[in-house]
Amino acid sequence: MNRRHFLAGTAGAALLARAADTDSAAPAYQRPVFNLHKTVPVPVKIASIDLLQAGKSYFVRTRSTDGAEGVILTKDMEDFISILQRRVIPHFLGKDARDAETLVDDVYIANYKLSGQALWCPVAYVEQSLFDLMGKAAKKPAGELMGGILRKEIPVYLSGSGRDTTAEEEVDVYVKGVEFTGAKAVKFKIGGRMSDNQDAYPGRTDKILELAAQKLAHKVTLMADANGSYGAAKAIEIGKRLQEMKYLWFEEPCPWEELSETKKVAAALSMKIAFGEQDSSLWLFQWMIENKVMSVVQPDLNYNGGFIRAARVARMARERNLWICPHNTQTGAASVNILQFAATTPNIGPYMEYVWRAPQKKASWFSPNFEIRNGVIPVPAGPGLGLEFDPDYLKKATLIKA
């Protein structure tokens, strides 16, 4: 084993990663992406990391020894509490938040046998709260910490419906959504979800494609997500229909672990194949990109471990002239991460995913409220992630003790 491989597999990976910034021989997934010691000139020592619960919502709050505070609303949390508190939080306490790249790499080394959503979601929540913390400590938007702000508003596509709708209901959701938001793109759920070529009910996908052509084609950009519904042969058949109908992309046509099947679909079609939301191996992302498994790269900002790891995937995609369009099932305060990431990533795709829900009363416990107008959402411009939580609301939250 040579020195590079030894370091990459031990705590010395942190030292290697910093040296790799100028080492063209290092793989893209190892090279650092941000220079946090430059953008945040003063150390931000992590004094505490807390998990708070308010109703069904969970928050991760980080505090520095100087009194700065970062807070994020999590996505899935209940199943991951023990890993967050026992495996992840202790790894970050007492450290300089500006070493986040090293800390994220090393928390994996310490817990690699747990790798997957159960590890990477807790890591992502801590890491995202640290970007909020550092931004507030430095009085800078998170985008400046991540390389610079390239765009101040983000075009979104509407998604988020399930397969419990009829075809008519599914299309109607997005007809109304487009009217209300001015969105320029929508994504339909087709197939039955990991269903071995079965539809949610017979004829549903055919009817969706027919109605979408009647009501939305030539008005907005269309996409389709199969959530692993098909084997390669059936996916190619469906994909050719989508291709003829000028769909922008066909997402996750085959079960996510069956890379050879998805690769067959990508090779057979000229349209874009979007893929990667379930994955959390940076090495595997590199392999999938190099082997043309997909042409739109879709890491989830939580499932893949946060901003740093997603930025490394974005760099891999950029080196092959591919879009990165992160998977997103969040809305409201929890969706701020995708807006900040899109604001600073050069090869971001034309639309970011945003879950559409019928208009509801604006939340009073955080701002801004992320309204979609003319198809875009402004990127919060305040320090950190740009969210403001009502202090009284958070004071009422329960501290979840380890």
Buried (B, 14 or more C-beta within 10 A) or exposed (E): EEEBEEBBEEEBBBEBBBBBEEBEEBBBBBBBBBEBEEBBEEBBBBBEBBBBBBEEBBBBBBBBEEEBBBBBBBBBBEEBBEBBBEBBBEBBEEBBBBBBBBBBBBBBBEBEEBEEBBBBBBBBBBBBBBBBBBBBBBEBBBBBBBBEBEBEBBBBBBBBBEBEBEBEEBBBBBBBBBEBBEBBBBBBBBBBBBBEBBBBEEEBBBBBBEBBBEBBBEEBBBBBBBBBBBBBEBBBEBBBBBBEBEBBBBBBBBBBEBBEBBBBBBEBBEBBBBBBBBBBBBEBBBBBBEEEBBBBBBBBBBBBBBBBBBBBBBBBBBEBEBBBBBBBBBBBBBBBBBBBBBBBBEBBBEBBBBBBEEEEEEEEBBBBEBEBEEBBBBBBEBBBBBBBBEEEBBEEBEEBEE
